[in-house]
Amino acid sequence: MPANGLRTPAQQTQQIIEGVTVIGEAVRRVSSETAEFLIEVATTASSAAQALRENQAKTQQVTQAIAPAGVQPADVETVSLKVHNLYAPVAPSLPPYGGLPQIAYAGFPGAYPTGAVSQPETQFSSFVASKTLRVNVREPAKVGDAADAAARSGASILGGFRLRATDEPAARRAALEAAGKDARLKAEALASSTGRQIGDPVAISEDIVASNGMYSALRATLPFAFGAGAPEQIGELEYYARVSVNFRLS
């Protein structure tokens, strides 16, 4: 111990790793209870007000079209709405041959060009109103029907479908608790193999908590580290947790 009573970084690290350090892992699988996806509704008109009115009317058509899939008006949420104008410049027509500037001696322009003067450039504009909507489908099995109906009614599908559990925090918490229990079992097995027992935990850290696609990607990339696991079922969500725990030995 230094004279000032403070531990060096090396001593602090040594204190943390005293005992036994283990990694606890757990996967909790739950059935998806809802699904959602994003759509875009776009309309074009000669004025911003008209573009917004037409966009609202088209949004109502889309909402009515996806109703048979069990999507109620309250299940369609506006994410963003924007309007921008498009300018289509009209290039001025070239003057006739006789209207081109005359070239004088030695290549200098003539002092008196002839012909008609070209008209100033004119522009026409249109306004585009685009609305992004989040569609919540109460029955995950009907998410495809809802997407097909939205596309047929003129909406654009943005990205993929997202399956969700009603209580995602509870699913994550259950995975974390199971990972902590797995860590204790591992620590007890290691301590018993050396004739020791584990004491109180000194340090606990959450290493990773991943849901659904993230865990599947990790498992596919590192099958030896994460294991093959059970085959995924359509509409099933996975919540994976990994924690690092350091126990004292007694």
C-alpha positions in Angstrom: 0.0 0.0 0.0 1.5 3.4 -1.0 2.2 5.9 1.8 -0.7 8.1 0.7 -3.2 5.3 1.2 -4.3 5.1 -2.5 -4.1 2.0 -4.6 -2.4 2.0 -7.9 -4.4 0.9 -11.0 -2.6 -2.4 -11.0 -3.6 -3.0 -7.3 -7.2 -2.0 -8.1 -7.3 -4.5 -10.9 -5.8 -7.2 -8.7 -8.5 -6.5 -6.1 -11.3 -6.9 -8.7 -10.1 -10.2 -10.1 -9.5 -11.9 -6.7 -11.7 -14.9 -6.3 -13.4 -16.4 -9.3 -14.8 -14.5 -12.3 -17.4 -16.2 -14.5 -19.7 -15.3 -17.4 -23.4 -16.1 -17.1 -25.6 -16.4 -20.2 -29.3 -16.9 -20.8 -31.8 -16.8 -23.6 -35.4 -16.2 -23.1 -37.8 -16.8 -26.0 -41.3 -15.3 -26.1 -44.0 -15.2 -28.7 -44.5 -11.9 -30.6 -47.8 -10.3 -29.8 -47.8 -7.4 -32.1 -46.1 -6.3 -35.4 -45.3 -3.0 -36.9 -44.0 -1.5 -40.2 -43.5 1.9 -41.8 -45.2 3.2 -44.9 -45.0 6.5 -46.9 -47.9 8.3 -48.5 -46.8 10.8 -51.1 -48.9 13.2 -53.3 -48.1 16.0 -55.8 -50.1 19.1 -56.6 -49.6 22.6 -57.9 -49.8 24.2 -54.5 -48.8 23.2 -51.0 -52.3 23.4 -49.6 -53.7 21.1 -52.4 -50.8 18.6 -51.9 -51.6 18.4 -48.2 -55.4 17.9 -48.8 -54.7 15.2 -51.3 -52.3 13.5 -49.0 -54.8 13.5 -46.2 -57.4 11.9 -48.5 -54.9 9.3 -49.7 -54.0 8.5 -46.1 -57.6 7.9 -45.3 -57.9 5.5 -48.3 -54.8 3.6 -47.0 -56.3 3.4 -43.5 -59.5 2.0 -44.9 -57.7 -0.5 -47.1 -55.7 -2.1 -44.2 -58.7 -2.2 -41.8 -59.7 -5.8 -42.9 -56.3 -6.9 -41.5 -57.4 -5.8 -38.0 -55.7 -2.4 -38.1 -57.8 0.2 -36.5 -57.4 4.0 -37.1 -55.8 4.4 -33.7 -53.2 1.8 -34.8 -51.9 4.1 -37.6 -49.5 6.7 -36.1 -48.0 9.7 -38.0 -44.2 9.8 -37.7 -43.4 12.7 -39.9 -45.0 15.0 -42.5 -43.1 17.3 -44.9 -43.8 19.4 -48.0 -41.2 20.4 -50.5 -41.5 22.1 -53.9 -39.9 21.0 -57.1 -38.8 23.5 -59.7 -38.7 22.5 -63.4 -36.8 25.2 -65.2 -37.6 25.8 -68.8 -34.5 26.5 -70.9 -34.9 29.6 -73.1 -35.0 28.8 -76.8 -31.9 29.6 -78.8 -32.2 32.6 -81.0 -32.4 32.1 -84.8 -29.2 32.0 -86.8 -29.7 35.6 -87.8 -29.9 36.6 -84.2 -26.5 35.3 -83.2 -23.9 38.0 -82.5 -21.9 39.1 -85.5 -18.2 38.4 -85.5 -16.2 41.4 -86.6 -12.7 41.6 -87.9 -10.0 39.7 -85.9 -12.6 37.7 -84.1 -14.0 40.6 -82.0 -17.8 40.8 -81.6 -19.5 43.2 -83.7 -20.7 46.4 -82.2 -24.2 46.0 -83.4 -25.6 42.4 -82.9 -28.8 41.8 -84.7 -31.8 39.5 -84.1 -34.4 39.2 -81.3 -33.3 39.2 -77.7 -34.1 35.9 -75.9 -36.9 35.9 -73.4 -36.0 35.5 -69.7 -36.1 32.0 -68.2 -39.4 30.9 -66.7 -40.0 28.2 -64.1 -42.9 26.0 -63.2 -43.1 24.4 -59.8 -45.1 21.6 -58.0 -45.4 20.6 -54.4 -44.9 17.2 -53.0 -46.4 16.2 -49.6 -45.0 13.0 -48.0 -46.2 11.5 -44.8 -44.5 8.6 -42.9 -46.8 6.4 -40.9 -46.2 3.6 -38.4 -48.7 0.8 -38.8 -49.3 -1.4 -35.7 -50.8 -4.8 -36.4 -52.5 -6.4 -33.5 -52.2 -9.9 -34.9 -48.6 -10.6 -36.2 -49.9 -13.3 -38.6 -51.8 -10.5 -40.5 -48.8 -8.2 -41.0 -48.3 -9.4 -44.6 -52.0 -8.8 -45.4 -51.8 -5.3 -44.0 -48.6 -4.5 -46.0 -50.1 -5.8 -49.3 -53.3 -3.8 -48.8 -51.2 -0.6 -48.1 -49.1 -1.1 -51.2 -52.2 -1.7 -53.4 -53.7 1.5 -52.1 -50.7 3.5 -53.2 -48.4 3.6 -50.1 -44.7 2.7 -50.2 -43.4 0.1 -47.7 -40.3 1.4 -45.8 -37.9 -1.1 -44.3 -38.9 -4.5 -42.8 -41.4 -5.7 -40.3 -40.7 -5.5 -36.6 -42.2 -8.1 -34.2 -42.7 -7.0 -30.6 -43.7 -8.4 -27.3 -46.2 -6.5 -25.2 -43.8 -6.2 -22.2 -40.3 -6.0 -23.7 -38.7 -4.7 -20.4 -40.0 -7.7 -18.5 -38.5 -10.1 -21.2 -35.1 -8.3 -20.9 -35.2 -8.4 -17.1 -36.0 -12.1 -17.1 -33.0 -12.8 -19.4 -30.7 -10.8 -17.1 -31.9 -12.6 -14.0 -31.4 -16.0 -15.6 -27.9 -15.0 -16.7 -27.1 -14.0 -13.1 -28.3 -17.4 -11.9 -26.2 -19.1 -14.5 -23.1 -17.2 -13.4 -23.6 -18.3 -9.8 -24.0 -22.0 -10.8 -20.8 -21.8 -12.8 -18.9 -20.1 -10.0 -20.1 -22.8 -7.5 -19.0 -25.6 -9.8 -15.5 -24.0 -10.3 -15.1 -23.4 -6.6 -16.2 -26.9 -5.7 -13.6 -28.4 -8.1 -10.9 -26.7 -6.0 -12.4 -27.5 -2.7 -13.5 -24.0 -2.0 -16.9 -22.2 -1.7 -18.0 -18.9 -3.2 -18.7 -15.9 -1.0 -20.4 -12.7 -1.8 -20.2 -11.2 -5.3 -17.6 -8.5 -5.5 -18.5 -7.0 -8.9 -21.3 -7.6 -11.5 -21.4 -6.1 -14.9 -23.9 -6.4 -17.7 -21.9 -7.5 -20.8 -24.6 -7.5 -23.4 -28.4 -7.7 -23.8 -29.6 -8.3 -27.3 -33.0 -9.0 -28.7 -34.1 -11.1 -31.6 -32.0 -10.3 -34.7 -28.8 -9.2 -32.8 -28.5 -12.5 -30.9 -29.2 -14.5 -34.1 -26.4 -12.6 -35.9 -24.0 -13.2 -33.1 -24.9 -16.9 -32.9 -24.4 -17.3 -36.7 -21.0 -15.5 -36.6 -19.6 -17.2 -33.5 -21.4 -20.5 -33.2 -18.8 -22.0 -30.9 -19.2 -19.0 -28.5 -22.9 -18.7 -28.6 -24.0 -22.2 -29.5 -26.3 -23.4 -32.2 -29.4 -22.9 -30.1 -32.9 -24.0 -31.0 -34.2 -23.2 -34.5 -36.2 -20.0 -34.7 -39.9 -20.1 -35.1 -41.8 -17.6 -37.1 -43.1 -14.8 -34.8 -40.8 -15.9 -32.0 -38.5 -13.3 -30.3 -35.2 -14.0 -28.5 -33.8 -12.0 -25.6 -30.1 -12.9 -24.9 -28.2 -11.6 -21.8 -24.6 -12.1 -20.7 -23.2 -10.9 -17.4 -19.8 -11.0 -15.8 -19.7 -11.7 -12.1 -16.7 -11.8 -9.7 -17.2 -13.9 -6.5 -15.0 -14.1 -3.4 -13.7 -17.5 -2.4 -14.0 -18.8 1.1 
